[in-house]
Amino acid sequence: TQLLEQSPQFLSIQEGENLTVYCNSSSVFSSLQWYRQEPGEGPVLLVTVVTGGEVKKLKRLTFQFGDARKDSSLHITAAQPGDTGLYLCAGANQNNDMRFGAGTRLTVKP
Amino acid sequence: DAGITQSPRYKITETGRQVTLMCHQTWSHSYMFWYRQDLGHGLRLIYYSAAADITDKGEVPDGYVVSRSKTENFPLTLESATRSQTSVYFCASRKNSAHNEQFFGPGTRLTVL
């Protein structure tokens, strides 16, 4: 059983479309991170959110941490082929333990 | 070179053989981690280390052994490889707090025949 559920598992869209991917849990996290992983490489951190309700923007990417700190979303505006990759969320609890979700595999077609 | 490196990048071995995957980081990060990545499971933590000579089990430690005699190195050993251990293995490091970024190595693709 995955502690962190990510949805959708796969997403294929056309360039220019908007999308949102989700990361949900029944557990409360002290922080939540989003990583992007490209084929043949390790994941790379995109953002860390710490406060419930926090919203962070990174160019066309908007990250939100749920008020109860149990869930998060990633919204991409006007997706580009360079956004293609595996998006992973990772939650840390008060004991400094971090767990990853299974990821959303995004494909943006030109 | 600075950063976190893994070796080998690819390895094919046979069931029952011992295999050691190497991980080296140059930042003197206190924490180091080993994950395996399989389709449908994402990244699963095998073992981690908070400092030299301190190691702890993660979610899926069975069949694996780690050591951390030096801060910069964190080798992972499969004492008797099984087919179910075919996977991509990632090493990572970070500073103390879980809020800090984990820096991942490029991965080792291991195939057990």
Boltz contact constraints between the chains, C-beta under 6 A:
constraints:
  - contact:
      token1: [A, 31]
      token2: [B, 99]
      max_distance: 6.0
  - contact:
      token1: [A, 42]
      token2: [B, 90]
      max_distance: 6.0
  - contact:
      token1: [A, 42]
      token2: [B, 104]
      max_distance: 6.0
  - contact:
      token1: [A, 42]
      token2: [B, 105]
      max_distance: 6.0
  - contact:
      token1: [A, 42]
      token2: [B, 106]
      max_distance: 6.0
  - contact:
      token1: [A, 42]
      token2: [B, 107]
      max_distance: 6.0
  - contact:
      token1: [A, 43]
      token2: [B, 104]
      max_distance: 6.0
  - contact:
      token1: [A, 45]
      token2: [B, 101]
      max_distance: 6.0
  - contact:
      token1: [A, 48]
      token2: [B, 99]
      max_distance: 6.0
  - contact:
      token1: [A, 92]
      token2: [B, 98]
      max_distance: 6.0
  - contact:
      token1: [A, 96]
      token2: [B, 98]
      max_distance: 6.0
  - contact:
      token1: [A, 98]
      token2: [B, 98]
      max_distance: 6.0
  - contact:
      token1: [A, 100]
      token2: [B, 42]
      max_distance: 6.0
  - contact:
      token1: [A, 100]
      token2: [B, 43]
      max_distance: 6.0
  - contact:
      token1: [A, 101]
      token2: [B, 42]
      max_distance: 6.0
  - contact:
      token1: [A, 102]
      token2: [B, 41]
      max_distance: 6.0
  - contact:
      token1: [A, 102]
      token2: [B, 42]
      max_distance: 6.0
  - contact:
      token1: [A, 103]
      token2: [B, 42]
      max_distance: 6.0
